[in-house]
């Protein structure tokens, strides 16, 4: 669910902007205020159904710290939002949206994710270590496309991002150039420059879903869509190669300063000293600004590509022969010269395993630990296997095809329907497992025995049921878990309702959009704007020097070349830059502004007067504004459809508690 949960759930007839601050943190596992049973008296009724104080207080307090102004903190205003939220929920249930298959699957997925968070992480298994070790022998060359989506976002409100990445994947599969799609659409920083190309990398350099996709996608193929903490990705694998040996190397570094010219001169002096015959260690001690290594002659710890997250540095180092050094090169942190002393041999398996363990002890790595979580969960649920002959019994009734393709479930007779296993007090039977098999296609490699496919499926079935049982147990016994589940369920319901009843309808109502545009003739005008050139510097004297040159009518291009600062072009409006615009003196086109540590020299290049936009050019803004009005009318209709009764005395008591 997105951080804008209450925008979907509580937004009423007011503007989007006013209520964008409303956030419910669904992963919070402790209610803000737990009321004793005798305090849970209804203060509100929606169609005769009681609404208790606890729910209102919990939602209000979750958002209190995010509310900026007094009007937004006003409890009566918040009550309007809350009532609209309850009306939308009532309408969603009246339309039976909580019975739709997609909704039920979404809720099941969220409950699984939430339940796994309650299980402690365990150590890496031998199988996982072996898999990572095998991966560590090779590097994969990958490009990717990213559509941003925060890690805490779940549920139906991810559909927009998912649809975008899915459309890009379909275009890539259809033959469009992957680098072109990445350059134009990827939301990764620098994608326009890199075209999504990540170069070569090995294991433990990327988050696990990304690494898994890279190592399981064939060369020149497009990966399935994957989700990480950054968002949705698709990958294209260009090639693979044996992993490169680590390097024994030294370096000389000049840290980036305000004076880029001086930095370049400093590194050039070091390079000249090397070419004059001085030893690398001597030059490093004299010129390097890396205080950690300069006393050691610039000597670095052995490193591979994944150990130094500075690609230009590692790329340069890996081009060098033993005993040679590079010419000076620049990175985003300064200037460098690197010398390779030796290409080290590959570590032994034992050394590599030790490195893997150390890596994951210092990282999250939670995706690796699921098996151990299940191993811990089964004893907690008093797991007991009741049949050791299930494979033999079932393979007498089903064939390999039943396992590998979705088919209508067969039902065994009472005699053949034996007990399979027990979790807590619940017994699972052969028929339960057969239904699971018919609904879930099983994965199998070439040559995998049918018995093994069945055993793997049994493990999956056992894990699924264990998670469901544990989730049910938490729902009964843990109030924080129950609250999180209910709030998520409600959020998905209301999102689905809003999508169907408001957003989609408003988006296709062209007549209503045009009418709204005509009723608000100036709302969609382009505002008065100024195209400005901005120089940014932390040095006040440099800023004054730029301004003096501008007063002397020195061309901007010449100033940039002489000062060494490239300006940026921005579009300002009275709304976005009112204070800065006021700093211009009458008749002048440049000004000096201080913002925090920076001094900004601003030059007005062009004044663009206010201009009217026709319906076509303003369409996107019109649709957004019309959706708000459309929703206002729809919410008013809900107030007419459902009876709302506020118990004023109870409401007054509730307000006094919160105030």
FIMARNU-610831 format. One record per atom (N, C-alpha, C): x, y, z. Coordinates in steps of 0.2 Angstrom, whole numbers, plus 2048, in hexadecimal, padded with zeros to 3 digits. Layout:
<atoms>
XYZ...
</atoms>
This chain:
<atoms>
8047FA80080080080080480680080380B7FD8078117FC80681580380B81A80380B81E8098058238098028238037FC8288027F68248047F681F8087F081B80A7EA81F80B7EA82480F7E48278117E282C80C7E782E8077E48318017DF82D7FD7E08277FD7DB8227F97D58217FE7D78218047D181E8097CD82480C7D082A80D7CD82F8117CB83580D7CE8368077CD83C8037C683D8027C48438047BC8458037BC84A7FD7B884F7FF7B68547FA7BB85A7FA7C18597FD7C685E7FD7CB85D7F87D08627F77D58617F27DA85C7F47DD8597EF7E28547F07E88577F47EA85D7F27EF8607F57EE8607FD7E88627FF7E78638067E885C80A7E78578077E785180B7ED84C8097F184E8057F784A8027FB8488087FB84C80E7FF84A8147FD8448177F78418167F483C81A7F78358197FA83281D7FE82C81C7FC8278227FB8218207FA81B82580081782480481682980A81182880780A82A8068068258028008268077FB82980E7FC8298127F782B8137F88338107FD8368117FE83D80D7F98408107F684580D7F084880B7F184F80A7F78518087F88588037FE8577FC7FD85A7F78038597FA80985D7F880F85B7FA81585E7F68158657F08138667ED81386C7E880D86D7E98098727E58048737E08058797DA8058777D580787C7D280187F7D08018867CD7FC8897C67FA8867C47F48877BD7F28847B87F78867B77F988C7B17FD88E7B280488B7B78068877B880D8847B680C87D7B580687A7B48058737AC8068727AA80C8737A380E8727A381286B79D81086779D81386179C81B86179F81F85D79E82685D79B82885679A82385279882484B79481E84878F81F84478C81984178B81A83A78D81583578C81682E78781082C78181282A77C80E82977B80982F77A80C83577980883B77F80483D78480483A78A80083C78F80484079180284679480684B79C80784979E80D84A7A580E8497A88108507AE80D8527B080E8587B68138597B781685E7BC81B85F7C381985E7C481385F7CB81085E7CE8118577C98108527CC81084B7CD8178497C981C84B7CA82384A7D082584D7D18248537D78268577DE8238547DE81D8527E481A84F7E681D8497E181E8447E282183E7E482983E7E182C8437E38338447EA8348477EB83084C7F283184F7F882E84A7F682A8467FB8288417FD82D83D7F983283B7FA8378377FC83E83A7FB83E8417FB84584480284884380884484380E84884280F84A83B80B84883680C84982F80884F82D8048528327FF85783080285E83280286282D80786882D80386E8307FD86F82F7FA8758317F48748367F28798397EC87983E7E687683B7E48798357DE8778327DE86F8317E386D82F7E486682D7E38618347E58648397E586183F7DE8618437DA8658407D38668437CF8608437CD85D8487CA8578497C38568457C085C8447B985C8417BB85B8397C085E8377C285D8307C485682F7C88538337CA84C8337C48488337BF8498377B98458377B68448307B684A82D7B384A8267B78448227BD8458227C184081E7C08398217BF8388277BE83182A7B782E8287B28328287AC8308267AC82E81E7AF83281A7AF8318137B382A8127B88298167BC8228167B781D8187B381D81D7AE81881F7A981781A7A781D8167A181C8117A481880B7AA81A8097AD8168047AE80F8057B080D80B7B180680D7AA80380D7A580680F79E80380F79C80280879E80780479C8067FC7A08007F97A67FF7FB7AA7FA7F87A77F37FA7A57F38007A37EC80379C7EB8007987F07FF7917F07FC7927ED7F57977EF7F17987ED7EA79C7E67EA79D7E37F07A07DC7F07A77DC7EE7AB7E27EE7B27E27EC7B67DE7F07B47DC7F67B87D87FA7B87D17F97B47CF7F47B37C87F27B77C77EB7BA7CC7E87BD7CB7E17C37C77E27C57C37DD7CB7BF7DD7D17C37DE7D27C87DA7D87CC7DA7D97CF7E17D37D17E47D47D47EB7D67CF7F07D37C97F07D57C47F47DD7C27F37DF7C17ED7E67C07EC7EB7C57EF7E97CB7EE7ED7D17F07ED7D17F87E87CF7FB7E87CF8027EC7C98057EB7C38017EF7BE8037F77BF8037F97C37FD8007C47FC8027C98027FE7CE8048007D28098017CF8107FC7CB8117FC7C78178037C38188047C081280A7BB8128117C08148117C68108177CA8118177CC8198117CE81B8117D18228137CB8278107C58268127BF82A8197BE82A81C7BE8258247BD8248287C28288257C88298297CD82D8297CB8348247C78368247C583D8287BF83F82B7BC83A8307B783B8377B983B83B7B78408427BA8418467B783B84B7BB83984F7B98348547B48368567AF83285A7AA8348617AA8308657A583186C7A582E86B7A28278707A48238717A181C87179981C86E79681886E78F81887478D81387678681487B7848108797848088737838068717837FF87278A7FD87078F8018707967FF8777987FE87C7968028837988028867957FB88478F7FA88678B7F488478F7EE87E7917EE87B7957E887F79B7E788079F7EC8847A57EB88B7A47E988E79F7EC89579E7EA89579C7E28907987E08917977D988F79D7D488B7A17D788A7A87D38907AC7D38947AC7D989A7B07D989F7AF7D489F7A97D18A47A77CC8A37AB7C589D7AE7C489C7B27BE8997B97BF89A7BD7BA8977C47BA8927C47B488C7C87B68877C97B18877D07AE8867D17A88867D87A587E7D97A487C7DE7A78747E07A88737E77A686D7E87A386A7EF7A38637EE7A68617F37A985A7F37AC8567F97AB8507F97AC84B7FE7AC8477FE7B38478047B68448057BD83E8097BC8398077BF83380C7C183380C7C98348127CB8358137D282E8117D682F80E7DC82A80C7E082D80B7E782B80F7EC82E80E7F382D8077F68328057FA8327FE7FC82C7FC80182980180482380080881D80080581D8017FE8168017FA8147FA7F880E7F87FA80B7F27F88047F37F68017EE7F37FA7EE7F17F87F17EA7F27F27EA7EF7F57E37F27FB7E17F47FF7E57F78067E37FE8057E08007FF7DF8067FE7DB8057FD7D47FE7FC7D27FC7FA7CB7FF7FF7C67FF8067C780180A7C28098097C180D8087C68148077C48158007C18117FB7C38127F57C08107F57B880A7F87B78087F97B080D7FC7AC8108017AE8168057AB81B8007A981E7FD7AE8247F87AD8227F27A881B7F07A98197EA7A58187ED79D8167F379C8167F579581D7F67928227F87968287F979482B7F279282A7ED79682C7E67958297E378F8237E578E8207E27878237E57818257EC7828287EF77C82F7EC77B8327EB7808397E87808397E177D8347DD77F8337D677C8317D777582E7DC77382B7DD76C8317DF7678377E176A83C7E376683F7EA76783C7EE76B83E7F576C8457F576F84A7F976D8507F97708507FA7788537F677C8527F67838567FD78685C7FE78385F80478585B80B78485780B77E85381177C84D81178284A80C78384580C78884780E78F84D80B79185080D79785281579885581779285781E79285182379384B82179084582578F84182479584081E79883B81D79D83E81B7A48448187A48468167AB84781C7B084581A7B68458207BB84B81F7C085081B7BE85781A7C185B8217C085E8237C58628297C48678287BF86882D7BA86D82C7B586B8277AF8658257AF8638217AA8648247A386382A7A286382D79C86B82D79986F82D79E87682C79C87882579B8768217A087981A7A087581579B86F81879986A81479686880D79986980D7A08678077A486C8027A58728037A18777FE7A187B7FE7A887B7F97AC87E7F87B28857F57B28877F37AC88D7EF7AB88D7E87AE8937E67AF8947DF7B28937E07BA8907DB7BD8907DA7C48907D37C68927D27CC8917CB7CF88D7CA7D588C7C57D88887C47DE88A7C97E38857CA7E78857CE7ED8877D67EC8857D87E58867DF7E487F7E27E387A7DE7E28737E17E186F7DE7E68697E17E78647DE7EB8627D77E885F7D37ED85F7CC7EB85A7CB7E58547CE7E584F7CD7DF8527CE7D98567D47D985A7D67D385F7D17D08637CF7D58687CA7D48657C37D18607C17D485D7BB7D285A7BC7CB8577C17C98557C27C285B7C27BD8607C57BF8667C67BB8697BF7BA86A7BB7BF86D7B47BE8687AF7BB8627B07BB85D7AB7B885A7AD7B185C7B37AF85A7B57A885F7B47A385D7B179D8617AF7988647B579586A7B479186D7BA78E8697BC7888687C37878647C678285D7C578485B7C378A8547C278B8527C879084B7C97918487CE7958467CA79B8487CC7A18457C97A783E7CA7A983B7C67AD8347C87B08357CE7B482F7D17B582F7D77BA8317D57C18357D97C48377D77CB8367DE7CF8357DD7D58347E27DA8397E27DF83C7E87E08417E97E683F7EF7EA8437F07EF8427F67F38427FD7EF8457FD7E98458037E583F8037E083C7FE7DE8367FE7DA8367F87D58337F97D08327F37CB8387F47C683B7EE7C48407EE7BF83E7E97BA8417EA7B48427E47AF84A7E57AD84D7DF7AB8547DE7AA8557DB7A385A7DD7A085C7DA79A8637D879B8657D179A86B7CE79B86F7CE7948757D27948797D278E87E7CD78E8817CA7938867C57938887C479A88D7BF79A8907BD7A08977BB79F89B7BB7A58A37BA7A48A57B77AB8AB7B47AB8AD7B27B18AF7B87B68AE7B77BC8AF7BD7C08B77BF7C08B87C57C08BF7C77C08C27C67C78C97C57C78CD7C57CE8CD7CB7D18CE7CB7D88CF7D17DB8D57D47DA8D67DB7DB8DC7DE7DA8E07E07E08E77E07E08EB7E37E58ED7E97E18EB7EF7E48EC7F57E18ED7FB7E68F08007E38F18077E78EE80C7E38ED8127E68EA8187E38ED81E7E68EC8237E28ED82A7E48E782E7E28E48327E78DE8357E78DE83C7E98DB8417E58DA8487E68D38497E78D184B7ED8CA84C7EF8C78527EB8C18517E98BD8567E68BC85C7EA8BE8627E88BD8687EB8BA86D7E78B98737EA8B68797E78BA87B7E08C087A7E18C487C7DB8C68767D78C28757D28C486F7CD8CA8707CA8CC8767C88D28777C48D88757C98D88777CF8DD8767D38DE86E7D58D886B7D58D88637D68DB8607D08DA8627CA8DD85F7C48E48607C48E78667C68EE8687C68F18637CB8EE8627D18F185E7D68F28577D48ED8547D18EE84D7CE8F384D7C98F38527C58F88527BF8FF8527C29008567C79078567CA90984F7CD90484C7D09068457D29078407CC9048417C690583D7C090C83F7BD90E8457BD9148477BB91A8447BF9198447C591E8417CA91F83A7C89198367C791A82F7C591E82E7BF91C8327BA91F8327B39278347B49288387B992F83A7BA9338347BD93082F7BF9348297C29338287CA92F82C7CD92E82B7D49298257D592A8217DB92681B7DC91F81D7DE91B8197DC91481A7DE91281C7E59168187E99158197F19178207F391D8227F091F8297F291A82E7F091882E7EA9138337E790D8337EB90A82D7EC90482C7F09058307F790B82F7FA90C83280190C83980090E83C7FB90F8437FA9098467F79058437F39008477EF8F98447F18F883E7F38F183B7F48EE83F7FA8E78407F98E38437FF8DF83E8028E08378018DC8328048E083080A8DE8338108E28338168E382B8198DE8278178DE8208198E481C8168E581E80F8EA81A80C8F181D80A8F182480B8F78278088FD82580C8FD82481390282281790581B81590181781290381180F9058118089068168069088177FF9028167FA8FC8177FC8F68177F88F38107F88F680B7FC8F48047FB8ED8037FD8E97FF7F98E27FE7FB8E27F77FD8DC7F58008DB7EE8028D97EB7FB8DA7E47FB8D87E17F48D07E27F38CF7E37ED8C87E57EB8C67E27E48BF7E07E48BC7DF7DE8B77E47DC8B47E37D68AF7E87D48AA7EA7D98A77E47DD8A27E67E28A47E97E88AB7E97E98AD7EC7EF8AE7F47EF8AF7F77E98AF7FE7E88AA8007E48A58047E789F8067E38A180D7DF8A680D7DB8A88127D78AA80F7D08A680F7CC8A780B7C68AC80E7C18AD8147C18B38177BD8BA8147C08BA8147C68C08127CA8C180A7C88BC8067C98BE7FF7C88BE7FD7C08BB8017BC8BB8007B58C38017B38C58077B58CC8097B48D18047B68D08027BD8D57FD7C08D57F77BC8D07F47BA8CF7EE7B78D27EE7AF8D47F47AD8D77F47A68DE7F47A78E17F47AD8E87F57AD8EC7EE7AE8F27ED7AB8F67E87AC8FA7E87B38FC7E37B59007E37BC9067E77BB9077EB7C090D7F07C190C7F67BD9067F87BA9057FE7B69008027BA9008097B98FB80E7BC8F88127B68F28147B88EE8187B38F081F7B38ED8237AE8EE82A7AD8E882D7B28E98337B48E48367B88DD8357B58D88347B98D18337B78CC8367BD8C78397BB8C283C7BF8BC8387C18BA8387C78B48357C98AF83B7CD8AA8397CF8A583E7D28A88407D98AD83D7DC8B083F7E28B78427E28BA8427DC8C18457DB8C58427D58CB8437D68D08407D18D483A7D38D58367CF8D982F7D18DE82D7CC8E382A7CF8E88267CB8E881F7CF8E881A7CB8E88137CE8ED80F7CB8F080B7CF8F68067CD8F47FF7CF8F47FA7CB8F37F37CC8F97F07CD8FA7ED7D39007EA7D59007E27D38FA7E07D48F97D87D28F27D67D18F07D27CD8EA7CF7CC8EA7C97D18E67C97D68E67C37DB8E27BD7D98E47B77DB8E17B17D98DA7B17DC8D57AD7D98CF7AC7DC8CF7A97E38CB7AB7E88CA7A87EE8C87A17EE8CA79D7F38C77967F38C07967F58BD7907F48B67907F68B47927FD8B978F8018B87918088B979880A8BD79B8078BE7A38088B87A68058B67A47FF8B07A87FC8AA7A78018A97A18038A37A08088A37A480E8A97A58118AA7A98168A97B08158AB7B380F8A97B980C8A27BA80C89E7B58098977B68088947B780F8967B38148937B381A8947BA81D89A7BC81D89C7C38208977C881C8967C88168927CC81288B7CD8158887C78168817C78188807C881F8857C78238857C982A8857D182B8877D48268877DC8268827DF82187D7DA81F8787DD81A8717DA81C86C7DC8198667DA81B8657D38198657D18128657CB81085F7C78128597CA8138547C68168507C28118517C380A84E7BF8058517B88068577B780885A7B08098587AC80E8547AF8138537AC81984C7A981A8487A98158427A681584179F81784679B81484579481684679381E84B79682084C79682884679882C84379D82983D7A082C83879A82D83779782783279182783478C82C83B78A82C83D78583083B78783783C78D83983A78F84083278F84182F79183C82779283C82478B83E82678683A82277F83B82277D84282777D84682777A84D82277F85182278684F81E78A85381678885281578584C80E78384B80D77C84C81177985081177285180F76D84B81476F84681376B84081476384180F75F83E81075883E80E75583781375183481174E82E80D74883080774782C80374182E80373C82980773D82380773881E80E73881B81273281B81873281881872F81181272D80F81172980980D72E80480D73480580873980180B7387FA8117387F88137387F18117327EE81272C7F18107267EE8087267ED8057287F27FD7287F27FB72D7EC7FE7337EC7FB7387E77FD7367E08037347DF8057327D880272C7D57FE7297D97FA7247D67F37277D47F272D7D57EC7307D37ED7367CE7F37397CE7F473F7CA7FB73D7C67FC7417C08027407BC8067467BC80B7467B981074C7B880C7527B58087517B18047567AE80075A7B37FD7577B87F975A7BD7FE75F7C180475D7C28097627C580B7687C180C7677BB80F76C7B780A7717B480476F7B47FF7747B17F97757B57F677A7B57F077C7B87EA7777B67E77737BA7E176F7B87DC76F7BD7D676D7BB7D176C7C07D37677C57D27697CC7D47657D17D075F7D27D37597D37CF7537D47CE7527DB7C974F7DD7C774E7E47C77467E67CB7457EB7CB73E7ED7C573C7F17C47367F17BE7337F67C07347FD7BB7338017BD7338087C272E80B7C27288077C77238097CE7258077CE7288017D572A7FE7D87308017D37348037D573B8067D873B80D7DF73980D7E27388137E473F8167E673E81D7E97448207F074581E7F274B81D7F974D81A7FD74F81F7FB7558227FF7588287FA75C82C7FD75E8327F97628377FD7688397FA76E8397FD77483C7F87768417FB7778487F777884D7F177384E7EB77584E7E677084E7E376E8477E57728427E277183C7E576B8387E17678357E47618317E37638297E87628257E876281E7E875C81B7E475B8167E37548127E575480B7E674E8087E874E8017E47527FD7DE7537FE7DA7577F97DC75E7F97DE7617FF7E07688007E77697FC7EB7647FC7F17647F87F07647F17EB75F7EF7E975F7E87E67657E57E27697E97E076F7E77E57747E67EA7747EA7F07787EA7F47777E37F57717E27F876F7DC7F57717D57EE7707D57EA7727CF7EA77A7CE7EB77E7D37EB7857D37F27887D27F77847D37FE7877D28037827CE8057857C88097817C48107807C781377A7C78197797CA81F77A7C682577C7C982B77D7C582F7777C48317757BE83576F7BE83B7707B884176E7BA84676E7B58467687B18497687AB8497627A784C75C7AB8497577AA84B7517AE8497507B58467557B88447547BF83F74F7C084074B7C483B7457C68357487C882F7447C68287467C88287467D082B7417D382B7417DA82E7477DE83374A7DA8377507DD8327567DC82F7567D682A75C7D582575C7DB8227567DC81D7567E181F7587E88257557EA8287577F082975E7F182C7627EC82D7697EC82676C7ED82176A7E981B76D7EA81876C7F18197667F48177657FB81A76A80082176C7FF82477180382177780281F7797FC81C7807FB8157807FE81177B7FD80B77A80080B77B80881077780B81177781281377E81481778281181978981381378D81280F78D80D80A79180C80579081180378A8137FE78981880178B81F80778A82080A78C82680A79482780B79882280B79F8228047A18237FF79E8207F87A08217F679E8287F879982B7F67978327F979C8377FF79D8368037A283A8007A983A7FE7AB8337FA7B18327F47B28367F07AC8367EA7AC8397EB7AC8417F07A98437F27A984A7F37B084C7F77B48487F97BB84A7F37BF84A7EF7BE8457E87C28447E47C184B7E47BB84D7E07BA8537E37BD85A7EA7BD85A7EE7BE8607F27C58607F37C885B7F77CE85A7F37D48577F27D885C7EE7DE8597F17E28547F87E38547FB7E784F7FB7E48497FB7DD8487FB7D98427F47DA83F7EF7D98447E87DA8427E67E183F7E97E68427E77ED8407EB7EE8397F17EC8387F47EC8327F07E982C7EE7E382D7EB7DF8287E47E38267E07E582B7DA7E882A7DB7EF8267E07F38287E17F98257E37F881E7E77F381D7E97F18167E37EF8127DF7EA8147D97E88117D57EE80F7D37F28147CF7F88127D27FD80D7D97FE80D7DC8028087DB7FF8017DC7F88007DB7F57FA7D47F67F77CF7F57FC7C87F57FA7C77FC7F77C98017FB7C78087F97CB80A7F37D18087F27D58097EC7D18067E67CF8007E67CB7FD7E17C58017DF7C18037E57BB8067E47BC80D7E07C18117E37C38177E07C58167D87C98117D77CB8107D07C580F7CC7C080B7CE7BA8097CA7B580F7C97B48127CF7AE8177D07B081E7CE7B68207CF7B88277CF7BE8287C97C48257CA7C98277C67C88257BF7C681F7BE7C581D7B77C08207B37BA8217B77B48257B47B682C7B27B982F7B77BB8367B67C08377B07C48327AF7C98327AA7C68327A37C182E7A27BE82D79C7B883279A7B683679F7B083B79F7B284179B7B48417957B68477917B184D7927AB84B7917A68517927A68547987A785079E7A78537A47AE8577A57B38557A27BA8587A27B985F79F7B685F7997B68657957B186A7997AC86879C7A886C7A07AB86F7A57AF86B7A97B386E7AF7B88737AC7BB8727A67C08767A47BD87D7A27B787D79F7B388379D7B18877A47B08837A97AD8867AF7B388A7B37B98887B17BF88B7B57C488D7B07C28937AD7C68957A77CD8977A87CF8997AE7D689B7AF7DA8967B47D78917B67DA88C7BA7E08897B77DF8887B07E48847AD7E98887A87E988F7A97ED8937A67F58917A77F98927A38008927A48028987A88058987AE80689E7B280C8A27AF80D8A87B18128AC7AF8198A87B181E8A87AD8248A47AE82A8A87AC8308A67AF8368A97AD83B8A37AC83E8A37A684489F7A584A8A27A884D89E7AD8538A17B085989D7AF85F89F7B086589C7B086889D7B786A8977BA86C8977C18738947C28788987C587E8967C787E8947CF88088E7D088088C7D788888B7DA88988E7E089088E7E289088F7EA89488B7ED89588C7F58998927F689D8957F18A289A7F289F8A17F189E8A57F689B8AC7F589F8B07F08A58B07F08A98B47EC8A98B27E58A88AC7E38A78A97DC8A08AC7DA89B8AC7DE8948AE7DC8958B57DB8988B97DF8998C17DE89D8C27D78A28BE7D68A58BE7D08A18BD7C989D8B87CA8988B77C48938BC7C38918BF7C988C8C57C888F8CB7C58968CC7C78998D27C489A8D17BD89C8CB7BB89D8CA7B48968CB7B08918C97B388A8CA7B08898D17AF88A8D57B48898DD7B488E8E07AE8938DC7AD8988DF7A88968DC7A18908D97A088E8D679A8928D07978958CD79B8998C77998948C17988958BE7928908B97908908B379588A8B079688A8AA79A88E8A579988F8A379289489E79089B89F79289D8A57928A48A77938A58A779B8A08A979F8A08A87A68A18A17A889D89D7A589D8967A78A48937A68A78957A08AD89279E8B38947A38B289B7A58B789E7A98B789B7B08B189B7B38B089A7BA8B08927BB8AE88E7B68AE8877B78A78847BA8A28887BA89C8867BC8978867B78938817B588E8807B08878827B48848877B187E8897B48788847B28738857B586D8817B48678857B18638837AD85D8877AB8578857AE8538897B184D8887B584788C7B384188A7B483B88E7B383888F7B98378967BB8358987C182E89B7C082A89B7C582389E7C58238A27CC81E8A67CC81C8AA7D381B8A57D881889F7D681589A7DB81B8967DE8208947D98258907DC82B8947DE82C89A7DC83389E7DD8318A57DF82C8A67E382A8AD7E482F8B17E88328AE7ED8378B17F183D8B37ED83F8AF7E98458B07E58448B57E083E8B57DD83C8BA7D883C8C17DB83A8C27E183A8C87E58418CB7E68468C77E584D8C97E78508CD7E184C8CD7DB84F8D17D584D8D87D68528DD7D58518E47D584D8E67CF8498EB7CF8468EE7C984A8EF7C48498EC7BE84D8EE7B88538E97B78548E57BC85A8E17BC8588DA7BA85D8D67B685B8CF7B485F8CA7B88638CC7BD8678C77C08678C97C88688C47CC8688C57D386C8BF7D686E8C17DD8728BC7E186E8BA7E786D8B47E88698B17ED86D8AC7F186C8AC7F886F8A77FC86A8A27FE86B89C7FD8668967FF86A89180386A89180A86E88D80E87588E80D87988980B88088980988288C80387D88C7FE87E88E7F787D8957F68808987F187F89F7EE87D89E7E78778A17E58748A07DF8748A67DB8788A67D58778AC7D18728AA7CB86D8AE7CB8678AD7C78678B27C18668B07BB8658B47B585F8B37B285B8B87B18548B77AD8568B77A68548B27A28558B179B84F8B37978498B179A8438B379683D8B379B8398B87998338B979D82D8B67988298B179B8248AE79781D8B079B8198B47978138B779B80E8B179B8098B27A08048AD7A18008AC79A7FE8A67997FB8A47937F689F7947F089F7907EB89B7917EC89478D7EB88F7907EB88878D7E588578B7E48837857DE8807837DD8797867D78767857D58707897DA86A7877DC86A7817E186477F7E88657837EB86B7837F186B7867F186B78E7EB86D7917EA86C7987E786679A7E68617967E285B7977E485879D7EA85679E7EC8537A47EB8567AB7EC85D7AB7EA8607B17E28617B27DF8617AD7D78617AD7D585B7B07D78557AD7D584E7B07D684E7B77DC8507B97DE84F7C17D98537C57D885A7C37D385E7C67CC85B7C67CA8597C07C38567BF7C28507C47C784C7C47C78467C97C58487D07C884E7D27C68507D97BF8527DA7BC8567D57B58587D57B18527D47B384D7D07AF8477CE7AE8437D57B48437D97B483F7DF7AF8437E47B084A7E47AB84E7E97A484C7E87A284C7E279B84A7E07998437E279E83E7E179D8377E379C8367EA7A083A7EE7A08397F579A83C7F87978417F57918447F778B83F7F678C83B7F07878367EF7878317F478D82F7F778E82A7FC78A82C80378B83380478883680A78083580A77D83580377683480277482D80377982980177782280077781E80777C82080B77D81D81277B82281777882081C77682482277C82582777E82B82878482C82D78183083378282D83978082F83F78683084478783684678C83884A78A83985178C83585678A83685D78E83C86078B84286078F84886279284886978F84586D79284587479884087479783B87179D8368707A383986C7A183D8677A68418637A98468677A684986B7A984E8707AE84B8747AC8458777B084287C7B78408787B683D8727BB83B86E7C084186D7BD84686B7C184C8697C584E86F7C284E8757C685087B7CC84C87D7CB84587B7D184087C7D68428787D58448727DA84586D7DD84C86E7D98518707DC8578717E0858877
</atoms>
